[in-house]
Amino acid sequence: MKTATYTTTLSDLIDGLNRQIQDEPEQPEEWLSPTQIADELNMHINTIYRFIQSGQFPVYDLTVDRNGKTYYRIKRSDFQNWLSDRRR
């Protein structure tokens, strides 16, 4: 990392910081199942499925038709936003 000295311009410092940020590996998004959400909120799984069915909850439907089982996944960031929106 470039250190600031009295000869370093502000533009050079900003460019160095931007390069450092770009060099850091991005953390992959965490995906949660409805069961994990229910556990985190200490709620019954059926309540979470009601939120999903009513469209209140941001989910990704990853259903594969072969066995008829439904697979929902929720991004951690979407879950956090959903919680924030419900704050009073």
C-alpha positions in Angstrom: 0.0 0.0 0.0 1.2 3.5 -0.8 1.9 5.6 2.2 1.1 9.3 2.2 4.0 11.7 2.3 4.1 15.4 1.9 4.8 14.9 -1.8 1.9 12.5 -2.4 -1.1 14.2 -4.1 -4.6 13.6 -3.0 -5.3 12.1 -6.4 -2.5 9.6 -6.0 -3.7 8.6 -2.6 -7.3 8.1 -3.8 -6.0 6.1 -6.8 -3.9 3.9 -4.5 -6.9 3.3 -2.2 -9.1 2.4 -5.2 -6.5 -0.1 -6.4 -6.3 -1.7 -3.0 -10.1 -2.0 -2.8 -10.2 -3.6 -6.3 -7.4 -6.1 -5.4 -9.3 -7.4 -2.4 -11.3 -10.6 -3.2 -15.0 -10.1 -3.1 -16.8 -12.3 -0.6 -19.5 -14.5 -2.2 -23.1 -13.8 -1.3 -24.5 -16.0 1.4 -27.6 -17.9 0.5 -30.1 -19.0 3.2 -32.9 -21.6 3.1 -36.3 -20.9 4.6 -35.4 -23.3 7.5 -32.3 -21.2 8.2 -34.4 -18.0 8.2 -36.9 -19.6 10.5 -34.1 -20.6 12.9 -32.6 -17.1 12.9 -35.9 -15.5 13.6 -37.0 -18.2 16.0 -40.2 -18.6 14.0 -42.1 -21.6 12.7 -41.1 -22.7 9.2 -44.8 -22.4 8.1 -44.7 -18.7 9.0 -41.8 -18.2 6.7 -43.5 -20.1 3.9 -46.6 -17.9 4.4 -44.4 -14.8 3.9 -43.0 -16.4 0.8 -46.4 -17.3 -0.7 -47.8 -13.9 0.0 -44.9 -12.2 -1.9 -43.7 -10.3 1.2 -40.4 -12.1 1.2 -37.7 -11.8 -1.5 -36.9 -15.3 -2.6 -35.3 -17.2 -5.5 -37.3 -20.2 -6.6 -34.9 -22.9 -7.6 -37.5 -25.6 -8.2 -36.6 -28.5 -10.4 -39.7 -30.2 -11.8 -38.3 -33.7 -11.7 -39.3 -34.6 -8.1 -41.8 -31.8 -7.5 -40.0 -30.5 -4.5 -39.7 -26.7 -4.1 -36.3 -25.1 -3.3 -36.3 -21.5 -2.1 -33.2 -19.6 -1.4 -32.8 -16.1 0.1 -29.8 -13.9 -0.2 -28.4 -12.8 3.2 -28.4 -9.1 1.9 -32.1 -9.4 0.8 -33.0 -10.9 4.2 -31.2 -8.1 6.0 -33.0 -5.5 3.9 -36.3 -7.2 4.5 -35.7 -7.0 8.3 -34.6 -3.4 8.1 -37.8 -2.5 6.2 -39.9 -4.0 9.1 -38.2 -2.0 11.8 -40.4 0.5 13.6 
